[in-house]
């Protein structure tokens, strides 16, 4: 398993301090002789570690506003930043689910792509009703997630190799199905579920918010979520504690497929079509957001709220730089640099937590 997939994990010392709770999951036990930090300085350090990225985000937005106030400081810019990233939100959450349990899935963008290709091919080209077309499209992504889980969890093949191979396979299948052309579908009902206006934002924006809150709730407040985090921290210790590790890992891959499929559904509903050759271009932004999210809210841990902040942080930076006149290449540079910096920050936070 790649080391970068577990930068959020607790240290071995922390793992040894956990006890089995009454509900059958592992809960943290207090360290002996350790006292919580008190006083303003400790609170300030804690707040700085959790919310520094938000402060940088505010300063960056202020800089762009000072440079191009007539364009950056408009409601249109606000809508462009926050109302256009719904697909990335769903895709990032898909990647996050596997990363939480210590796995790595490089096929999430391709699973999104197969859904976004199948739906317009079935509904637009072959005339199938839009509802079964959507179900089949999302089902294809779920099936791909299950296949990933079978090879990785049951046969114990490297997740990197399996998901990379699956990504290549799905991209090829999508190009075959679509004839390597842009496929589209016209469905007012489908478009309405994604671009209908709610409080000045597309309704799909609120879907993303609801999804992030739901995943945050599951991870923090349910036995399943705590089991997922503990499996990611130390699968062997989790197994000895009675957690069904293989089931948790298998479920994470299937859930990743479902969320990737929903990302493809939202994409088609938003733009009305898809180019199957562009699937992999969505992978880097999703991973960059997930890893950068480990620097906010819950430093060192993969968390959905931090991922949401990272998505809009990166989008703000790219949009602002484009308004300043930089060419389209800035998007790849920004996302690539963001991923490298995010992984480095995650490693620093992990090493500091182990040194305490």
C-alpha positions as CSV (number, residue, x, y, z in Angstrom):
1,X,0.0,0.0,0.0
2,X,1.4,3.4,-0.9
3,X,2.6,5.4,2.1
4,X,0.7,8.5,1.0
5,X,-2.6,6.7,1.5
6,X,-2.2,6.6,5.2
7,X,-0.9,10.0,6.1
8,X,-4.0,10.6,8.1
9,X,-3.6,7.6,10.3
10,X,-3.0,7.8,14.0
11,X,0.4,6.7,15.3
12,X,1.2,3.3,16.7
13,X,1.4,4.7,20.2
14,X,-2.1,6.2,19.8
15,X,-3.4,2.9,18.5
16,X,-2.1,1.1,21.5
17,X,-4.0,3.4,23.7
18,X,-7.4,2.5,22.3
19,X,-9.9,0.3,24.0
20,X,-12.9,-1.7,22.8
21,X,-16.1,0.2,23.4
22,X,-19.4,-1.4,24.3
23,X,-20.8,-1.1,20.8
24,X,-18.0,-3.3,19.4
25,X,-15.9,-0.6,17.9
26,X,-12.6,0.8,19.2
27,X,-12.7,4.1,21.1
28,X,-9.7,6.2,22.2
29,X,-8.5,5.8,25.8
30,X,-6.8,8.7,27.5
31,X,-3.0,8.6,27.7
32,X,-1.6,8.2,31.2
33,X,0.0,11.3,32.6
34,X,-1.1,13.5,29.7
35,X,-3.0,16.7,30.5
36,X,-5.0,18.7,28.0
37,X,-3.4,22.0,27.0
38,X,-5.1,25.0,28.6
39,X,-4.8,28.7,28.2
40,X,-5.0,31.1,25.3
41,X,-1.7,30.1,23.7
42,X,-2.8,26.4,23.4
43,X,-6.2,27.3,22.0
44,X,-4.5,29.7,19.5
45,X,-2.1,27.0,18.3
46,X,-5.0,24.5,18.0
47,X,-7.1,27.0,16.0
48,X,-4.1,27.9,13.8
49,X,-3.4,24.2,13.0
50,X,-7.1,23.6,12.1
51,X,-8.0,26.7,10.2
52,X,-4.8,28.2,8.8
53,X,-5.8,27.2,5.2
54,X,-9.0,29.1,5.6
55,X,-7.0,32.2,6.6
56,X,-4.8,31.8,3.5
57,X,-7.9,31.4,1.4
58,X,-9.3,34.7,2.7
59,X,-6.0,36.5,2.1
60,X,-5.8,35.0,-1.5
61,X,-9.3,36.2,-2.2
62,X,-8.5,39.6,-0.8
63,X,-5.5,39.9,-3.1
64,X,-7.4,38.9,-6.2
65,X,-10.1,41.4,-5.2
66,X,-7.5,44.2,-4.9
67,X,-6.1,43.4,-8.3
68,X,-9.3,42.9,-10.3
69,X,-12.2,44.3,-8.2
70,X,-14.5,44.8,-11.1
71,X,-14.5,41.1,-12.1
72,X,-13.5,39.1,-9.0
73,X,-15.7,41.0,-6.6
74,X,-19.0,40.1,-8.4
75,X,-21.8,37.8,-7.7
76,X,-21.1,36.1,-11.0
77,X,-17.6,35.2,-9.8
78,X,-19.0,33.9,-6.6
79,X,-21.4,31.6,-8.5
80,X,-18.7,30.5,-10.8
81,X,-16.4,29.4,-7.9
82,X,-19.0,27.8,-5.7
83,X,-21.6,26.7,-8.2
84,X,-19.5,24.9,-10.7
85,X,-17.6,22.3,-8.6
86,X,-20.3,19.8,-7.9
87,X,-18.8,17.0,-10.0
88,X,-15.4,17.5,-8.3
89,X,-17.1,17.4,-4.8
90,X,-18.7,14.0,-5.5
91,X,-15.5,12.6,-7.1
92,X,-13.4,13.8,-4.2
93,X,-15.7,12.2,-1.7
94,X,-15.4,9.0,-3.8
95,X,-11.6,9.0,-3.4
96,X,-11.9,10.0,0.2
97,X,-14.0,6.9,1.2
98,X,-11.2,4.5,0.2
99,X,-8.4,6.7,1.6
100,X,-10.1,6.7,5.0
101,X,-9.8,2.9,5.2
102,X,-6.2,3.0,4.1
103,X,-6.8,2.0,0.4
104,X,-6.1,3.9,-2.8
105,X,-8.4,4.1,-5.8
106,X,-7.0,5.6,-9.0
107,X,-10.1,4.5,-11.0
108,X,-12.7,7.0,-9.5
109,X,-12.4,9.4,-12.5
110,X,-12.8,6.5,-15.0
111,X,-15.8,5.2,-13.1
112,X,-17.3,8.6,-13.3
113,X,-16.5,8.7,-17.0
114,X,-18.2,5.3,-17.8
115,X,-21.4,6.6,-16.1
116,X,-21.2,9.9,-18.0
117,X,-20.7,8.0,-21.2
118,X,-23.3,5.2,-20.8
119,X,-26.2,7.6,-19.9
120,X,-26.1,9.7,-23.1
121,X,-25.4,6.7,-25.2
122,X,-28.4,4.8,-23.9
123,X,-30.8,7.7,-23.7
124,X,-29.5,10.0,-26.4
125,X,-28.3,7.5,-29.1
126,X,-30.5,4.5,-28.5
127,X,-33.6,6.3,-27.2
128,X,-33.9,4.5,-23.8
129,X,-35.9,6.3,-21.1
130,X,-33.7,8.5,-19.0
131,X,-34.4,6.8,-15.7
132,X,-33.2,3.3,-16.6
133,X,-30.3,4.8,-18.5
134,X,-29.2,6.6,-15.3
135,X,-29.6,3.5,-13.3
136,X,-27.6,1.4,-15.7
137,X,-24.9,4.1,-15.9
138,X,-24.5,4.4,-12.1
139,X,-24.7,0.6,-11.8
140,X,-21.7,0.3,-14.2
141,X,-19.6,2.4,-11.8
142,X,-20.8,0.4,-8.8
143,X,-19.9,-2.9,-10.6
144,X,-16.5,-1.5,-11.3
145,X,-16.0,-0.7,-7.6
146,X,-17.1,-4.2,-6.7
147,X,-14.6,-5.7,-9.2
148,X,-11.9,-3.5,-7.6
149,X,-12.9,-4.7,-4.2
150,X,-12.7,-8.4,-5.3
151,X,-9.2,-8.2,-6.7
152,X,-7.8,-5.9,-3.9
153,X,-9.7,-7.3,-0.8
154,X,-10.4,-10.9,-1.7
155,X,-7.4,-11.8,-3.9
156,X,-5.0,-9.4,-2.1
157,X,-3.7,-7.7,-5.2
158,X,-2.0,-4.3,-5.0
159,X,-4.7,-1.6,-5.0
160,X,-2.4,0.6,-7.1
161,X,-2.1,-2.0,-9.8
162,X,-5.8,-3.0,-9.8
163,X,-7.3,0.5,-9.8
164,X,-4.8,1.8,-12.4
165,X,-5.7,-1.1,-14.6
166,X,-9.4,-0.6,-14.0
167,X,-9.0,3.1,-14.9
168,X,-7.4,2.2,-18.2
169,X,-10.0,-0.5,-18.9
170,X,-13.0,1.7,-18.2
171,X,-11.5,4.6,-20.3
172,X,-11.1,2.2,-23.3
173,X,-14.6,0.8,-22.8
174,X,-16.1,4.3,-22.7
175,X,-14.3,5.3,-25.9
176,X,-15.6,2.1,-27.6
177,X,-19.2,2.7,-26.5
178,X,-19.1,6.3,-27.5
179,X,-17.2,5.8,-30.7
180,X,-14.5,8.2,-29.4
181,X,-16.9,11.1,-29.9
182,X,-18.7,13.5,-27.7
183,X,-22.1,12.0,-26.7
184,X,-25.0,14.1,-25.5
185,X,-28.6,13.8,-24.3
186,X,-31.4,16.3,-24.1
187,X,-33.6,15.7,-21.0
188,X,-35.2,18.7,-19.3
189,X,-36.1,16.6,-16.3
190,X,-32.5,15.4,-15.8
191,X,-31.2,18.9,-16.2
192,X,-33.6,20.2,-13.6
193,X,-32.3,18.0,-10.9
194,X,-28.8,19.5,-11.3
195,X,-29.1,23.1,-12.4
196,X,-32.4,24.2,-10.8
197,X,-31.9,27.3,-8.7
198,X,-32.1,27.0,-4.9
199,X,-31.2,30.1,-2.9
200,X,-29.2,31.5,-5.8
201,X,-27.1,28.4,-6.3
202,X,-27.6,25.3,-8.5
203,X,-29.4,22.6,-6.6
204,X,-26.5,20.2,-7.2
205,X,-24.3,22.5,-5.0
206,X,-26.6,21.6,-2.1
207,X,-26.3,17.9,-3.0
208,X,-22.5,18.3,-2.5
209,X,-22.9,20.0,0.9
210,X,-25.4,17.4,2.0
211,X,-23.0,14.6,0.9
212,X,-20.0,16.1,2.8
213,X,-22.1,16.5,6.0
214,X,-23.4,13.0,5.7
215,X,-20.0,11.5,5.3
216,X,-18.6,13.6,8.2
217,X,-21.5,12.4,10.4
218,X,-20.9,8.8,9.5
219,X,-17.2,9.0,10.2
220,X,-17.5,10.8,13.5
221,X,-20.7,9.6,15.1
222,X,-21.5,6.0,13.9
223,X,-19.9,2.6,14.7
224,X,-19.4,2.1,10.9
225,X,-17.4,5.3,10.6
226,X,-15.3,4.7,13.6
227,X,-14.6,1.2,12.3
228,X,-13.5,2.7,8.9
229,X,-11.1,5.1,10.6
230,X,-9.6,2.3,12.8
231,X,-9.2,0.0,9.9
232,X,-7.3,2.7,8.1
233,X,-5.2,3.3,11.2
234,X,-4.2,-0.3,11.7
235,X,-6.0,-3.1,9.9
236,X,-4.4,-5.9,11.9
237,X,-5.2,-4.4,15.3
238,X,-8.7,-3.6,14.1
239,X,-9.1,-7.3,13.1
240,X,-8.0,-8.4,16.5
241,X,-10.5,-6.0,18.1
242,X,-13.3,-7.8,16.3
243,X,-13.9,-5.4,13.4
244,X,-14.7,-7.1,10.1
245,X,-11.9,-5.5,8.2
246,X,-12.4,-7.2,4.9
247,X,-16.1,-6.2,4.9
248,X,-15.2,-2.6,5.6
249,X,-12.6,-2.5,2.9
250,X,-14.9,-4.1,0.4
251,X,-17.7,-1.7,1.2
252,X,-15.4,1.3,0.8
253,X,-14.6,0.3,-2.8
254,X,-18.2,-0.3,-3.7
255,X,-19.2,3.0,-2.1
256,X,-16.5,4.8,-4.0
257,X,-18.0,3.3,-7.2
258,X,-21.4,4.6,-6.2
259,X,-20.2,8.1,-5.5
260,X,-18.2,8.2,-8.7
261,X,-21.2,7.1,-10.6
262,X,-23.3,9.8,-9.0
263,X,-20.5,12.3,-10.0
264,X,-21.0,11.1,-13.6
265,X,-24.8,11.5,-13.3
266,X,-24.4,15.1,-12.0
267,X,-21.9,15.8,-14.8
268,X,-24.3,14.7,-17.6
269,X,-27.3,16.4,-15.9
270,X,-25.3,19.7,-15.7
271,X,-23.7,19.9,-19.2
272,X,-25.8,17.4,-21.1
273,X,-23.0,15.3,-22.5
274,X,-19.5,14.0,-22.1
275,X,-16.3,13.4,-23.9
276,X,-15.0,10.0,-22.8
277,X,-11.4,10.9,-23.5
278,X,-11.4,13.5,-20.8
279,X,-12.1,11.3,-17.8
280,X,-8.6,11.1,-16.4
281,X,-8.3,14.9,-16.3
282,X,-10.7,14.9,-13.3
283,X,-8.5,12.6,-11.2
284,X,-5.7,15.0,-10.2
285,X,-8.0,17.8,-8.9
286,X,-10.0,15.3,-6.8
287,X,-6.8,13.8,-5.2
288,X,-5.3,17.3,-4.7
289,X,-8.5,18.4,-2.9
290,X,-8.6,15.3,-0.7
291,X,-5.0,15.5,0.4
292,X,-5.1,19.3,0.9
293,X,-8.1,18.8,3.0
294,X,-5.9,17.0,5.6
295,X,-4.5,20.4,6.4
296,X,-7.7,21.9,7.7
297,X,-10.5,21.1,10.3
298,X,-8.9,17.7,11.3
299,X,-5.1,18.2,10.6
300,X,-3.5,15.0,9.4
301,X,-6.8,13.2,8.8
302,X,-8.8,12.7,5.6
303,X,-12.1,14.5,6.3
304,X,-14.9,15.6,4.1
305,X,-15.3,19.1,5.4
306,X,-11.6,19.8,4.9
307,X,-11.9,18.4,1.4
308,X,-14.8,20.8,0.6
309,X,-12.7,23.7,1.9
310,X,-9.8,22.6,-0.3
311,X,-11.9,22.3,-3.4
312,X,-13.1,25.8,-3.2
313,X,-9.6,27.1,-2.1
314,X,-8.1,25.6,-5.2
315,X,-10.9,26.8,-7.4
316,X,-10.6,30.3,-6.1
317,X,-6.8,30.3,-6.8
318,X,-7.2,29.1,-10.3
319,X,-10.1,31.4,-11.1
320,X,-8.3,34.4,-9.7
321,X,-5.1,33.7,-11.6
322,X,-7.1,33.3,-14.8
323,X,-8.7,36.7,-14.3
324,X,-5.2,38.1,-13.9
325,X,-4.5,36.9,-17.5
326,X,-2.7,33.6,-17.0
327,X,-3.4,31.0,-19.7
328,X,-5.2,27.7,-19.3
329,X,-2.0,25.9,-18.2
330,X,-2.4,27.4,-14.8
331,X,-5.0,24.8,-13.8
332,X,-2.6,21.9,-14.2
333,X,0.2,23.7,-12.5
334,X,-2.0,24.8,-9.6
335,X,-3.5,21.3,-9.0
336,X,-0.2,19.6,-9.4
337,X,1.6,21.9,-7.0
338,X,-1.4,21.6,-4.6
339,X,-1.2,17.8,-4.6
340,X,2.6,17.8,-3.9
341,X,2.3,20.4,-1.1
342,X,-0.7,18.7,0.4
343,X,1.0,15.3,0.6
344,X,4.1,17.0,2.1
345,X,1.9,18.8,4.7
346,X,0.2,15.5,5.6
347,X,3.5,13.8,6.2
348,X,4.7,16.7,8.4
349,X,1.6,16.6,10.5
350,X,1.9,12.8,10.8
351,X,5.6,13.0,11.9
352,X,4.8,15.7,14.4
353,X,2.0,13.7,15.9
354,X,4.2,10.7,16.3
355,X,7.0,12.8,17.9
356,X,4.7,14.0,20.7
